[in-house]
Amino acid sequence: MSPLLVPFFLVVFAGISTTVVSRDELAHRLGQGPHPVFFHNSGGKFVNSFRHPLVPFQNQPNIYSCVRRCGLSGDSHEWPCQCNSQCQEFNDCCDDFEPLCLTCLGRCGSAFSPNAPCQCNKKCSQYGNCCSDYKLCGKGPSNSRAHSLGTFDVFGRHMVAVNNDTSCVGRCNESADPSKPCQCNKFCQTFGDCCQDYAIVCALTCENNCDANYDPSKFCQCNKRCGEFRNCCPDYSKHCDLPPGKVTDAELAAISEDLLSLDINNVSPLVGINLQGRMPSDGSDNAPNLLLQVNEAVFEKKTISKLYALHDNYEAAVEIPEDNTENEKQEVNDFLDEIMKTPIMQRTKDFLAEKDFIPAINFRQTFHRLWFGFYSRAKGIAGSSGFEHVFMGELKNGGVSGFHHWAFFAKEELNNKLNYKGYVKQFNLGSNKGIVISEGFAWRNAPKPISSMFIGTSPEFDLAIYTICWFARPNALCPVVFNGTSDSKF
């Protein structure tokens, strides 16, 4: 059996604060929940994929961090923060913008970059645009030498040491060497003899540091439980085993089959689907009619009726803070009460407990924080949550982000707030269990060129699949199989 058409999920987090915080608080700050993005692999099959929250993509940056993004211009409206020279003007810089981008570490002798917030070349003094630590460069190597002699740091930047004896490039966690003027191991902070670039080169790496004890003074960890608390260092998977690494592809296939079979609140027969034409490559409208027609009998399913009650609790614009009233909190608890009773959630709780991801006694609390905890996607305003992003949608910089659930899609269509433009791909889950579709649309006159969603499945099914894959494959493809079907032609 092979993976089938399902949405692509990317775990994203709010930026890391530079304030030393407790383990629980740090886990809370980092654990902001899944962020769905449409994806299909080169083999033609649609797959579900999660990546570890702090590990940069191999080919794509973390949208909540300046890792591999310093100086990039024209960032997508899907990205909640920016890392270019204009971000300070617009007050939308990522939280790690200053330590990662306003520095010459790794950039000495680099060519002029018009989008970089500051420069590190020989002429920067002449033009008055040097980074504040340009003095680190001294008579540093030329740009060509930099690319041949440097090494890559955990942020994916090319690090070039001006003087290997006074830099931690290539020296992280080495034994103390009294012949050198500064050190790069965990004891240097105690003795006050760290090299000046220790914090940015070594503090966020697991090199020679796997299975270290929890260290509250560090912003990321390298122990076996860092996956549980979502505070692993960026290169954890490179140097250490990806935690917890106990779920095989066969087990993921089995659990996804189980969840589909347990979906007693599936309402696919009650949701009419009119795919109409495929959306043209230019994004024009090829679907004059509504995509979905929902029979009122769906509201007899309590988890769905409780889901609909949440639809008016959120502000679509990410720059508007959520008020989160007591009544809204109660509606969230009512929704959780219902879904926690379902066979799907019972199976999910047991599975995650068996695999040591979440103790059964903490399941609801962790689930609530994962999906309903608020975080910022713009200007430090707590205006987003995993639930709002996935099950409803958000507006940012003139475009739509999120919006991956059929119930809200149908509601907004009916209220003339959403214009479905046609489908791109679709896959039938079989046995009247619904379909998965990738489609284009406009919501409140803002475009969503490509999106994806299950249609007809219960909210608890979607939540269960997304949550299990988030824990089981935090930085790898998460293959799922439905009804044993493997003949998808995507």
Buried (B, 14 or more C-beta within 10 A) or exposed (E): BBBBBBBBBBBBBBBBBEEEBEBEEBBBBBBBBBBBBBBBEEEEBBBBBBBBBBBBBEEEBBBBBBBBBBBBEEBEBBBBBBBBBEBBEEEBBBBBBBBBBBBBBBBBBBEEBEEBBBBBBEEBEEEEBBBEBBEBBEEBBEBEEBEEEBEEBBBBBBBBBBEEEBBBBBBBBBEEEEEBEBBBBBEBBEEEBBBBBBBBBBBBBBBBBEEBEEBEEBBBBBBBBBBBBBBBBBBBBEBBEBBBBEBEBEBBBBBBBBBBBBBEBBBBEBBEBEBBEBBEEEBEBBBEEBBBBBEEEBBEBBBBBBBBBBBEBBBBEBBEBBEBEEEBEEBBBBBBEBBBEBBBBBBBBEBBBEBBBBEEEEBBEBBBBBBBBBBBBBBBBBBBBBBBBBBBBBBBBEBBBBBBBBBBBBBBBEEEEBBBBBBBBBBBBEEEBBBBBBBBBBBEEBBBBBBBBBBBBBBBBBBBBBBBBBBBBBBBBBBBBBBEBEEBEB
